[in-house]
Amino acid sequence: MPGHLTTHVLDVALGRPAVGIRYRLYRMDGENRTLVSEGTTNADGRVDKPLLTPATIKPGPYALQYDAAAYHRAAGMPVLDPPFLDIVELRFSVSALDQHYHIPLLLAPYSYSTYRGS
């Protein structure tokens, strides 16, 4: 199976998919970043197409950012000023180009969790 990267976000405070949360994927080179993909989640809290495809996946470190505070404000949740969680950034590495990497984000205003999904 050709390698690719997908993500989805669940709002665990409201018990539903995180609709419309903005994300950005960067390829890392030390502290230098190259934007690879960006967009917003759909009605299921997922991204409509893979963030990395067999044509774009490369080994190495990446950073995946989610605009948590902006999402929570838009969902009508109270957000501190400054917010406790503004941008959630997950750093991970791709090592095998023939694997599916899936990154779920379980999000609440004051916490988050992630893991390598399938």
C-alpha contacts under 8 A as a table, 3 or more apart, distances in Angstrom:
res1	aa1	res2	aa2	distance
1	M	98	D	5.80
1	M	99	Q	6.69
1	M	100	H	7.87
2	P	53	T	7.93
2	P	54	P	5.53
2	P	97	L	7.02
2	P	98	D	4.68
2	P	99	Q	6.46
2	P	100	H	7.55
3	G	52	L	7.91
3	G	53	T	6.47
3	G	54	P	5.23
3	G	57	I	6.78
3	G	96	A	7.58
3	G	97	L	4.93
3	G	98	D	4.19
3	G	99	Q	4.47
3	G	100	H	5.16
3	G	101	Y	7.50
4	H	50	P	6.36
4	H	51	L	7.31
4	H	52	L	4.96
4	H	53	T	4.56
4	H	54	P	5.88
4	H	57	I	6.46
4	H	97	L	7.80
4	H	98	D	7.85
4	H	99	Q	6.74
4	H	100	H	5.03
4	H	101	Y	6.14
5	L	50	P	5.52
5	L	51	L	5.41
5	L	52	L	4.85
5	L	53	T	6.83
5	L	57	I	7.97
5	L	100	H	5.97
5	L	101	Y	4.66
5	L	102	H	5.62
5	L	103	I	7.73
6	T	47	V	7.09
6	T	49	K	7.58
6	T	50	P	4.97
6	T	51	L	5.77
6	T	52	L	7.37
6	T	100	H	7.85
6	T	101	Y	6.42
6	T	102	H	4.77
6	T	103	I	6.36
7	T	46	R	6.21
7	T	47	V	6.46
7	T	50	P	7.97
7	T	51	L	7.87
7	T	102	H	5.46
7	T	103	I	4.68
7	T	104	P	5.38
7	T	105	L	7.61
8	H	41	T	7.31
8	H	45	G	5.36
8	H	46	R	4.22
8	H	47	V	6.54
8	H	103	I	6.78
8	H	104	P	4.94
8	H	105	L	6.31
9	V	17	P	6.20
9	V	18	A	5.40
9	V	41	T	7.65
9	V	45	G	5.10
9	V	46	R	6.51
9	V	104	P	5.80
9	V	105	L	4.69
9	V	106	L	5.93
9	V	107	L	6.99
10	L	15	G	7.44
10	L	16	R	5.99
10	L	17	P	4.38
10	L	18	A	5.08
10	L	45	G	6.33
10	L	104	P	7.73
10	L	105	L	6.30
10	L	106	L	4.96
10	L	107	L	6.07
11	D	14	L	5.64
11	D	15	G	5.70
11	D	16	R	5.37
11	D	17	P	5.54
11	D	18	A	5.08
11	D	106	L	6.18
11	D	107	L	5.04
11	D	108	A	6.03
12	V	15	G	4.74
12	V	16	R	6.72
12	V	106	L	6.15
12	V	107	L	5.76
12	V	108	A	5.74
13	A	107	L	7.40
13	A	108	A	5.21
13	A	109	P	7.56
17	P	43	A	7.11
17	P	44	D	5.45
17	P	45	G	4.51
18	A	21	I	6.25
18	A	41	T	7.16
18	A	43	A	7.71
18	A	44	D	7.38
18	A	45	G	4.71
18	A	71	Y	7.93
19	V	40	T	7.89
19	V	41	T	5.57
19	V	42	N	5.54
19	V	43	A	5.12
19	V	44	D	6.64
19	V	45	G	4.99
20	G	40	T	5.10
20	G	41	T	4.81
20	G	42	N	6.03
20	G	43	A	7.44
20	G	45	G	7.37
20	G	71	Y	7.20
21	I	40	T	5.20
21	I	41	T	5.45
21	I	45	G	7.85
21	I	66	Y	6.82
21	I	67	D	6.37
21	I	68	A	7.19
21	I	70	A	7.85
21	I	71	Y	5.41
22	R	38	E	7.47
22	R	39	G	5.67
22	R	40	T	4.27
22	R	41	T	6.70
22	R	66	Y	5.80
22	R	67	D	5.51
22	R	71	Y	7.66
23	Y	38	E	5.52
23	Y	39	G	5.61
23	Y	40	T	5.95
23	Y	41	T	7.83
23	Y	64	L	7.03
23	Y	65	Q	5.38
23	Y	66	Y	4.46
23	Y	67	D	6.43
24	R	35	L	7.17
24	R	36	V	7.71
24	R	37	S	5.84
24	R	38	E	4.27
24	R	39	G	6.76
24	R	64	L	5.79
24	R	65	Q	5.17
24	R	66	Y	6.73
25	L	35	L	6.02
25	L	36	V	5.54
25	L	37	S	5.10
25	L	38	E	6.16
25	L	51	L	7.43
25	L	62	Y	7.08
25	L	63	A	5.84
25	L	64	L	4.50
25	L	65	Q	6.41
26	Y	33	R	5.65
26	Y	34	T	5.18
26	Y	35	L	4.45
26	Y	36	V	5.35
26	Y	37	S	7.19
26	Y	62	Y	5.56
26	Y	63	A	5.15
26	Y	64	L	6.37
27	R	33	R	5.69
27	R	34	T	5.15
27	R	35	L	6.51
27	R	36	V	6.51
27	R	60	G	7.76
27	R	61	P	6.32
27	R	62	Y	4.53
27	R	63	A	6.53
28	M	31	E	6.53
28	M	32	N	5.84
28	M	33	R	4.83
28	M	34	T	6.59
28	M	60	G	7.57
28	M	61	P	5.39
28	M	62	Y	5.16
28	M	63	A	6.79
29	D	32	N	5.07
29	D	33	R	6.32
29	D	61	P	7.45
35	L	38	E	7.74
36	V	51	L	7.76
36	V	52	L	7.97
37	S	51	L	5.85
37	S	52	L	7.80
38	E	51	L	7.92
39	G	47	V	7.85
40	T	47	V	6.89
41	T	44	D	7.45
41	T	45	G	4.99
41	T	46	R	4.97
41	T	47	V	4.96
41	T	48	D	7.55
42	N	45	G	5.19
42	N	46	R	5.41
42	N	47	V	6.04
42	N	48	D	6.86
43	A	46	R	7.35
47	V	50	P	6.99
47	V	51	L	7.87
50	P	53	T	6.04
52	L	55	A	7.79
52	L	56	T	5.56
52	L	57	I	5.22
53	T	56	T	5.16
53	T	57	I	5.65
54	P	57	I	5.60
54	P	97	L	7.68
57	I	97	L	6.72
58	K	94	V	7.09
58	K	97	L	6.80
59	P	93	S	7.15
59	P	94	V	4.86
59	P	95	S	5.11
59	P	96	A	6.95
59	P	97	L	6.81
60	G	93	S	5.20
60	G	94	V	5.27
60	G	95	S	6.49
61	P	91	R	7.07
61	P	92	F	5.73
61	P	93	S	4.16
61	P	94	V	6.41
62	Y	91	R	5.69
62	Y	92	F	5.52
62	Y	93	S	5.86
62	Y	94	V	7.66
63	A	89	E	6.39
63	A	90	L	5.55
63	A	91	R	4.40
63	A	92	F	6.51
64	L	89	E	5.56
64	L	90	L	5.14
64	L	91	R	6.41
65	Q	87	I	6.41
65	Q	88	V	5.57
65	Q	89	E	4.34
65	Q	90	L	6.40
66	Y	87	I	5.60
66	Y	88	V	5.21
66	Y	89	E	6.49
67	D	70	A	5.67
67	D	71	Y	6.28
67	D	86	D	6.40
67	D	87	I	4.75
67	D	88	V	6.63
68	A	71	Y	5.15
68	A	72	H	6.22
68	A	85	L	6.41
68	A	86	D	5.44
68	A	87	I	5.39
68	A	88	V	6.29
68	A	107	L	7.84
68	A	109	P	7.58
69	A	72	H	5.08
69	A	73	R	6.11
69	A	79	V	6.80
69	A	83	P	6.37
69	A	85	L	6.17
69	A	86	D	4.62
69	A	87	I	6.82
69	A	109	P	7.39
70	A	73	R	5.17
70	A	74	A	6.19
70	A	86	D	7.46
71	Y	74	A	5.16
71	Y	75	A	6.19
72	H	75	A	4.98
72	H	76	G	6.41
72	H	77	M	5.32
72	H	78	P	7.43
72	H	79	V	6.99
72	H	109	P	6.81
73	R	76	G	5.17
73	R	77	M	5.51
73	R	78	P	6.71
73	R	79	V	6.41
74	A	77	M	7.53
79	V	82	P	7.98
79	V	83	P	5.70
79	V	84	F	7.76
79	V	109	P	7.28
80	L	83	P	4.45
80	L	84	F	6.53
82	P	86	D	7.96
83	P	86	D	5.48
84	F	109	P	7.45
84	F	110	Y	6.37
85	L	88	V	6.65
85	L	109	P	6.62
85	L	110	Y	6.40
85	L	111	S	7.61
94	V	97	L	7.29
94	V	101	Y	7.92
96	A	99	Q	5.84
100	H	118	S	7.08
101	Y	116	R	6.94
101	Y	117	G	7.07
101	Y	118	S	6.94
102	H	116	R	5.88
102	H	117	G	4.85
102	H	118	S	5.66
103	I	114	T	6.83
103	I	115	Y	6.30
103	I	116	R	5.42
103	I	117	G	5.76
104	P	114	T	5.66
104	P	115	Y	6.42
104	P	116	R	7.21
104	P	117	G	6.46
105	L	112	Y	6.89
105	L	113	S	5.96
105	L	114	T	4.90
105	L	115	Y	7.70
106	L	112	Y	5.42
106	L	113	S	5.12
106	L	114	T	6.23
107	L	111	S	6.31
107	L	112	Y	4.53
107	L	113	S	6.76
108	A	111	S	5.21
108	A	112	Y	6.00
